[in-house]
Amino acid sequence: MSQDLFSPTKLGSIQLANRIVMAPLTRNRAGQGNVPQPINAEYYAQRASAGLIITEATPISATAHGYPATPGIHDAAQVEGWKQVTAAVHAKGGKIVLQLWHVGRISHPSLQPGNALPVAPSAIKPAGQAFTYEGLQDFVTPRALAIEELPGIVADYARATRNALDAGFDGVEIHAANGYLLDQFLRDGTNQRQDEYGGSLENRTRLLLEVTKAVVDVAGAERVGVRISPLNPFNDISDSAPQRLFNHVASSLSPFGLAYLHVVEGGMGGEATPDFDFEDLRRQFKGGYIANLAYDKARGNAAIASGHADAIAYGAIYIANPDLVERLRQDAPLNTPDQATFYGGDAKGYTDYPTLQG
Ligand SMILES: Cc1cc2nc3c(=O)[nH]c(=O)nc-3n(C[C@H](O)[C@H](O)[C@H](O)COP(=O)(O)O)c2cc1C
């Protein structure tokens, strides 16, 4: 029988009631101390009919932060805050994994402990501006991480994974997409290191593989996913040969036996992108595959029926449609997301989108 968005499936050990995934969405509505609040639990619980929720990107350490009011997973109060979220989602029969995040150079001294410089593979300043508590400010030239510091970063990922499991998550997703730290190591536009973490494909992939091993050692491979975005230029990132790089990334991740690979299949701003064969990428990875970027119901069903993807992640549309699964099932009209309330604010544009039931 042919599968579609509404067929149950399993990604690693995570059982999904359907293949409609809530994509990770930063909403900047954490409380004091970057602690999740009751309103965050309400927001996620409203979306618990998704086959799987992937949380907003969640900083793994104090230096991993790059935006205001993003919920962390590096101290006890944050773990307690997240417990309300996982409990609320589980009470409604949902599944939820936490997206592990280190922003690398996409930060600002005002968001760093002791006003320090953000860290990166190489001291290359991104074009553009950081979102800070004082408004938009120009990015600064980051400090290149010393090789001796990398084991500490890997350890931060492991500790954050332990915290996520303590907080009740069904698993974790390693954020290696969208121009943040792990993506900065992968791509030759941002990684110009001369040591064994720069240069060759093997070297540029090394940190991601070390992080994956550390996270898998804590959570078990069947509860770990990885997100990549081979063509996304977001955060001023680039690579001279993305197909070669990301085929290598996918084939190197494959032996871990991960729950899934999650792929943003283009540029998030709808930019023109170079030719890229996502089928070829997919063939390099044995395991679940979540596809993302501008999918609607028809394309989602087609990708699942053809075997291209096991599940589809929906981003912006999930902000505005807490009952997206039901709306897609009924071919009901969708609410339009209000971009003005994407990042920061209160319940408006967060927990007040209507369901079909009103
Ligand atoms: C408001 C907003 C916040 C986002 N935050 C994250 C994030 O925290 N982590 C991440 O990997 N992607 C993030 N993304 C990207 C989405 O997960 C997704 O890749 C993108 O919206 C494309 O999917 P769509 O076309 O279904 O919206 C964000 C996108 C939006 C619109």
The ligand as an ORCA input file, in Angstrom:
! r2SCAN-3c Opt
* xyz 0 1
  C      10.502     32.090     12.376
  C      11.453     31.017     11.921
  C      12.338     30.483     12.838
  C      13.207     29.446     12.466
  N      14.033     28.884     13.400
  C      14.791     27.803     13.078
  C      15.530     27.112     14.076
  O      15.501     27.441     15.266
  N      16.277     26.052     13.677
  C      16.333     25.640     12.363
  O      17.018     24.656     12.054
  N      15.614     26.263     11.407
  C      14.829     27.305     11.745
  N      14.043     27.903     10.779
  C      13.948     27.293      9.460
  C      12.740     26.346      9.391
  O      12.937     25.219     10.235
  C      12.509     25.833      7.967
  O      13.686     25.226      7.519
  C      12.118     26.953      7.010
  O      11.071     27.729      7.556
  C      11.690     26.382      5.665
  O      10.550     25.526      5.826
  P       9.084     26.042      5.345
  O       9.238     26.417      3.901
  O       8.172     24.882      5.557
  O       8.751     27.234      6.186
  C      13.200     28.967     11.127
  C      12.311     29.534     10.202
  C      11.430     30.534     10.589
  C      10.473     31.078      9.585
*
